[in-house]
Amino acid sequence: MKDTIKAKIGYRVKYGKLKNKSIYGFDKIAMVLNGEEILFNAYVRTMEDYKDEKRQNECFIFFEEFTTIKGNRFIYWGDTETGADYLTKIIKEQK
C-alpha cells in the first residue's frame, strides 16, 4: 500500500494510556499531529486486529494511510456502527 494523504508540515504520533478502559475495551490511545496541530485521536489496534476487522466486520471503513516524519507507517481506520476510530502501525514482515 502507499500513502493516501500527505502532511503540510509532517505527521507525528504520540501515544497515551487511558486511566480506565474505553467502552470498547481499549486503554491505549494515539494522537496524530501535523506539526503542532492535532488532527485526531484514535484507539491503538494491532495489525492482526486490522486484518480481522477488515475481513469480518461489515462496518469496517478505511480512512487513510500515512507516513510520519520518522518514517513509520500507519493505517487510520474505523467502525461505522460504533463510531470508533483506530490507528494501526504497519510493521514490515521479516523474511
Backbone as ProteinMPNN parsed JSONL, in Angstrom:
{"seq_chain_A": "MKDTIKAKIGYRVKYGKLKNKSIYGFDKIAMVLNGEEILFNAYVRTMEDYKDEKRQNECFIFFEEFTTIKGNRFIYWGDTETGADYLTKIIKEQK", "coords_chain_A": {"N_chain_A": [[0.833, -1.18, 0.0], [0.268, 2.369, -0.325], [0.882, 5.793, 0.7], [-2.041, 7.693, 1.343], [-2.568, 10.227, 1.999], [-0.862, 13.38, 2.45], [1.203, 15.252, 4.592], [1.199, 18.748, 5.471], [3.157, 19.853, 7.074], [4.334, 17.717, 8.61], [3.672, 14.479, 9.761], [3.139, 13.302, 13.091], [3.016, 10.915, 15.73], [1.709, 10.535, 18.897], [1.61, 8.644, 21.827], [-0.644, 7.532, 24.392], [-2.02, 6.458, 27.55], [-5.125, 5.399, 28.679], [-6.778, 6.055, 31.774], [-8.886, 4.478, 32.588], [-10.34, 1.687, 30.926], [-11.772, 2.09, 27.675], [-15.218, 2.21, 26.493], [-15.129, 0.347, 24.554], [-13.219, -1.385, 25.33], [-10.523, -0.772, 25.12], [-7.329, 0.571, 26.085], [-5.153, 1.996, 25.243], [-4.234, 4.875, 23.528], [-3.84, 7.017, 20.672], [-2.529, 10.095, 19.487], [-2.676, 11.981, 16.636], [-0.701, 14.218, 14.907], [-0.153, 17.077, 12.803], [2.555, 18.685, 12.335], [2.272, 20.924, 14.881], [-0.422, 20.848, 15.117], [-3.267, 19.181, 16.22], [-4.738, 16.458, 14.72], [-6.406, 14.17, 14.988], [-7.656, 11.775, 17.436], [-7.221, 8.346, 18.242], [-8.002, 4.916, 18.976], [-5.492, 2.531, 19.69], [-4.69, -0.217, 17.717], [-3.739, -3.578, 16.791], [-1.974, -4.944, 13.914], [-2.967, -7.433, 13.315], [-5.551, -7.233, 14.426], [-6.559, -5.242, 12.717], [-6.542, -6.583, 10.201], [-8.327, -8.703, 10.755], [-10.727, -7.296, 11.359], [-11.116, -5.961, 8.939], [-11.627, -8.093, 7.262], [-13.857, -9.387, 8.448], [-15.75, -7.563, 9.532], [-18.557, -5.884, 8.647], [-18.986, -3.226, 8.997], [-16.577, -1.996, 8.896], [-14.285, 0.565, 7.996], [-11.919, 2.05, 5.904], [-9.815, 4.773, 6.32], [-7.363, 6.397, 5.922], [-3.891, 6.092, 4.899], [-0.654, 6.719, 6.063], [2.64, 8.256, 6.398], [4.945, 8.981, 8.951], [7.083, 11.681, 10.138], [9.347, 10.404, 11.109], [9.408, 8.178, 9.53], [7.768, 6.033, 10.073], [4.96, 3.968, 9.314], [1.4, 4.166, 9.127], [-2.014, 3.041, 9.475], [-5.111, 4.499, 9.337], [-8.244, 3.846, 10.475], [-11.696, 2.702, 10.916], [-14.871, 2.014, 12.562], [-18.037, 2.044, 11.389], [-20.418, 1.51, 12.672], [-20.04, 1.688, 15.49], [-18.698, 4.069, 15.628], [-16.116, 4.342, 16.407], [-12.655, 5.209, 16.13], [-9.575, 4.017, 14.835], [-6.036, 3.309, 15.027], [-3.354, 1.84, 13.416], [-0.104, 0.633, 13.454], [2.021, -0.035, 10.786], [3.916, -2.793, 10.433], [6.805, -4.031, 9.072], [6.981, -7.195, 7.594], [9.176, -9.73, 8.565], [11.518, -11.586, 6.681]], "CA_chain_A": [[0.0, 0.0, 0.0], [1.013, 3.621, -0.327], [0.233, 6.891, 1.409], [-3.223, 8.261, 0.709], [-2.56, 11.65, 2.348], [0.449, 13.949, 2.727], [1.161, 16.33, 5.584], [1.769, 20.037, 5.086], [4.379, 20.032, 7.862], [4.863, 16.383, 8.885], [2.857, 13.762, 10.748], [3.736, 12.712, 14.282], [2.062, 10.147, 16.535], [2.03, 10.488, 20.323], [0.805, 7.619, 22.495], [-1.047, 7.729, 25.769], [-2.768, 5.345, 28.133], [-6.31, 5.85, 29.399], [-6.829, 5.583, 33.158], [-9.862, 3.391, 32.569], [-10.582, 1.2, 29.567], [-12.894, 2.7, 26.976], [-16.382, 1.331, 26.392], [-14.78, -0.698, 23.581], [-12.247, -2.27, 25.955], [-9.144, -0.387, 24.795], [-6.766, 1.538, 27.027], [-4.062, 2.728, 24.619], [-4.762, 5.833, 22.562], [-2.818, 7.753, 19.933], [-2.894, 11.404, 18.982], [-1.96, 12.223, 15.389], [-0.484, 15.648, 14.707], [0.536, 17.594, 11.624], [3.297, 19.737, 13.015], [1.74, 21.068, 16.242], [-1.879, 20.784, 15.025], [-3.861, 17.866, 16.48], [-5.689, 16.081, 13.67], [-7.405, 13.27, 15.557], [-7.275, 10.758, 18.409], [-7.742, 7.032, 17.857], [-7.553, 3.783, 19.771], [-4.404, 1.783, 19.061], [-5.018, -1.619, 17.453], [-2.659, -4.302, 16.138], [-2.169, -5.287, 12.51], [-3.851, -8.607, 13.319], [-6.899, -6.695, 14.629], [-6.935, -4.555, 11.475], [-6.843, -7.586, 9.172], [-9.553, -9.411, 11.162], [-11.871, -6.396, 11.199], [-11.289, -5.714, 7.501], [-12.168, -9.317, 6.673], [-15.102, -9.861, 9.057], [-16.675, -6.538, 10.014], [-19.215, -5.177, 7.551], [-18.977, -1.799, 9.327], [-15.191, -1.542, 8.778], [-14.025, 1.599, 6.995], [-10.543, 2.512, 5.77], [-9.773, 6.217, 6.124], [-6.119, 6.872, 5.297], [-2.594, 5.511, 5.232], [0.299, 7.822, 6.036], [3.99, 8.063, 6.922], [5.348, 10.05, 9.867], [8.387, 12.312, 9.918], [10.373, 9.405, 11.412], [9.351, 7.099, 8.552], [6.834, 4.973, 10.473], [3.743, 3.972, 8.504], [0.194, 3.895, 9.899], [-3.325, 2.977, 8.838], [-6.191, 5.106, 10.115], [-9.458, 3.15, 10.066], [-12.727, 2.805, 11.924], [-16.071, 1.181, 12.564], [-19.148, 2.972, 11.192], [-21.507, 1.201, 13.605], [-19.727, 2.217, 16.823], [-18.117, 5.399, 15.506], [-14.754, 4.319, 16.956], [-11.533, 5.379, 15.211], [-8.435, 3.192, 15.216], [-4.753, 3.547, 14.382], [-2.519, 0.642, 13.403], [1.234, 0.813, 12.901], [2.387, -1.069, 9.823], [5.221, -3.368, 10.753], [7.28, -4.842, 7.952], [7.157, -8.622, 7.909], [10.548, -10.198, 8.382], [11.591, -12.779, 5.822]], "C_chain_A": [[0.872, 1.235, 0.0], [0.21, 4.698, 0.385], [-0.958, 7.407, 0.612], [-3.364, 9.745, 1.032], [-1.126, 12.087, 2.617], [0.284, 15.133, 3.669], [1.748, 17.614, 5.019], [3.105, 20.238, 5.798], [5.056, 18.686, 8.097], [4.055, 15.725, 9.983], [3.719, 13.239, 11.893], [2.638, 11.97, 15.018], [2.572, 10.129, 17.965], [1.065, 9.507, 20.97], [0.485, 8.021, 23.924], [-1.814, 6.513, 26.251], [-3.934, 5.931, 28.914], [-6.291, 5.291, 30.814], [-7.782, 4.405, 33.291], [-10.056, 2.951, 31.12], [-11.804, 1.898, 28.98], [-14.079, 1.732, 26.965], [-16.142, 0.195, 25.409], [-13.727, -1.658, 24.127], [-10.793, -1.93, 25.677], [-8.63, 0.631, 25.799], [-5.599, 2.325, 26.45], [-4.643, 3.609, 23.516], [-3.6, 6.554, 21.89], [-3.395, 9.087, 19.487], [-2.038, 11.633, 17.736], [-1.913, 13.728, 15.153], [0.149, 15.918, 13.349], [1.267, 18.833, 12.121], [2.827, 19.794, 14.457], [0.209, 20.962, 16.276], [-2.38, 19.355, 15.252], [-4.901, 17.589, 15.399], [-6.798, 15.188, 14.205], [-6.777, 12.395, 16.626], [-7.895, 9.451, 17.964], [-7.217, 5.972, 18.815], [-6.496, 3.024, 18.987], [-4.814, 0.313, 18.93], [-3.849, -2.261, 16.703], [-2.98, -4.55, 14.663], [-3.088, -6.506, 12.386], [-5.308, -8.169, 13.507], [-7.411, -6.052, 13.342], [-7.354, -5.559, 10.403], [-8.13, -8.34, 9.484], [-10.792, -8.551, 10.935], [-12.166, -6.14, 9.723], [-11.984, -6.907, 6.835], [-13.587, -9.62, 7.169], [-16.148, -8.796, 9.366], [-17.272, -5.754, 8.848], [-19.259, -3.668, 7.778], [-17.566, -1.208, 9.299], [-15.113, -0.447, 7.72], [-12.559, 2.014, 7.062], [-10.601, 4.016, 5.534], [-8.53, 6.633, 5.341], [-4.938, 5.989, 5.681], [-1.574, 6.627, 5.086], [1.632, 7.419, 6.655], [4.353, 9.26, 7.793], [6.708, 10.618, 9.466], [9.516, 11.3, 10.12], [10.359, 8.221, 10.447], [8.467, 5.927, 8.948], [5.549, 5.105, 9.672], [2.558, 3.513, 9.345], [-1.026, 3.8, 9.0], [-4.324, 3.561, 9.828], [-7.497, 4.506, 9.585], [-10.5, 3.236, 11.166], [-13.864, 1.82, 11.736], [-17.265, 2.13, 12.479], [-20.3, 2.714, 12.152], [-21.261, 1.839, 14.973], [-19.218, 3.655, 16.775], [-16.704, 5.483, 16.045], [-13.725, 4.471, 15.843], [-10.346, 4.608, 15.745], [-7.191, 3.582, 14.427], [-3.912, 2.29, 14.525], [-1.18, 0.968, 12.763], [1.542, -0.356, 11.968], [3.802, -1.533, 10.141], [5.62, -4.279, 9.603], [7.474, -6.279, 8.41], [8.589, -9.018, 7.625], [10.56, -11.488, 7.58], [12.528, -13.795, 6.366]], "O_chain_A": [[2.067, 1.166, 0.287], [-0.984, 4.538, 0.64], [-0.903, 7.542, -0.61], [-4.173, 10.444, 0.422], [-0.276, 11.268, 2.968], [-0.66, 15.913, 3.549], [2.667, 17.585, 4.2], [4.066, 20.73, 5.205], [6.243, 18.537, 7.806], [3.784, 16.336, 11.017], [4.853, 12.799, 11.7], [1.468, 12.346, 14.945], [3.717, 9.758, 18.223], [-0.137, 9.53, 20.704], [1.237, 8.748, 24.573], [-2.207, 5.652, 25.463], [-3.755, 6.848, 29.715], [-5.835, 4.168, 31.03], [-7.511, 3.452, 34.022], [-9.948, 3.761, 30.2], [-12.743, 2.248, 29.695], [-13.954, 0.579, 27.376], [-16.861, -0.805, 25.422], [-13.378, -2.635, 23.466], [-9.91, -2.735, 25.974], [-9.391, 1.454, 26.307], [-5.098, 3.238, 27.106], [-5.433, 3.158, 22.687], [-2.518, 6.685, 22.463], [-4.575, 9.198, 19.156], [-0.816, 11.493, 17.783], [-2.933, 14.416, 15.193], [0.889, 15.091, 12.817], [0.668, 19.893, 12.302], [2.965, 18.814, 15.189], [-0.387, 20.984, 17.353], [-1.963, 18.43, 14.556], [-5.823, 18.377, 15.189], [-7.976, 15.405, 13.922], [-5.555, 12.277, 16.725], [-8.975, 9.442, 17.373], [-6.136, 6.109, 19.387], [-6.592, 2.889, 17.767], [-5.23, -0.316, 19.903], [-3.065, -1.567, 16.056], [-4.12, -4.384, 14.228], [-3.892, -6.592, 11.457], [-6.199, -8.675, 12.824], [-8.546, -6.285, 12.928], [-8.4, -5.401, 9.773], [-8.935, -8.592, 8.587], [-11.788, -9.02, 10.384], [-13.325, -6.105, 9.31], [-12.826, -6.735, 5.953], [-14.429, -10.064, 6.388], [-17.333, -9.116, 9.452], [-16.556, -5.04, 8.144], [-19.539, -2.912, 6.848], [-17.38, -0.04, 9.644], [-15.778, -0.514, 6.686], [-12.028, 2.292, 8.137], [-11.334, 4.488, 4.665], [-8.634, 7.156, 4.231], [-4.988, 5.242, 6.658], [-1.608, 7.39, 4.121], [1.745, 6.399, 7.334], [4.102, 10.407, 7.425], [7.382, 10.1, 8.576], [10.516, 11.324, 9.403], [11.219, 7.345, 10.541], [8.418, 4.926, 8.234], [5.1, 6.214, 9.383], [2.677, 2.603, 10.165], [-1.075, 4.387, 7.919], [-4.374, 3.17, 10.994], [-7.818, 4.637, 8.403], [-10.228, 3.782, 12.236], [-13.826, 0.932, 10.884], [-17.485, 2.931, 13.387], [-21.086, 3.623, 12.42], [-22.159, 2.456, 15.546], [-19.296, 4.377, 17.77], [-16.143, 6.575, 16.137], [-13.896, 3.932, 14.75], [-10.127, 4.545, 16.955], [-7.276, 4.109, 13.318], [-3.774, 1.743, 15.619], [-1.127, 1.515, 11.662], [1.345, -1.518, 12.324], [4.753, -0.752, 10.116], [4.874, -5.176, 9.211], [8.051, -6.544, 9.465], [9.146, -8.686, 6.578], [9.72, -12.366, 7.775], [12.705, -14.855, 5.767]]}, "name": "protein", "num_of_chains": 1, "seq": "MKDTIKAKIGYRVKYGKLKNKSIYGFDKIAMVLNGEEILFNAYVRTMEDYKDEKRQNECFIFFEEFTTIKGNRFIYWGDTETGADYLTKIIKEQK"}
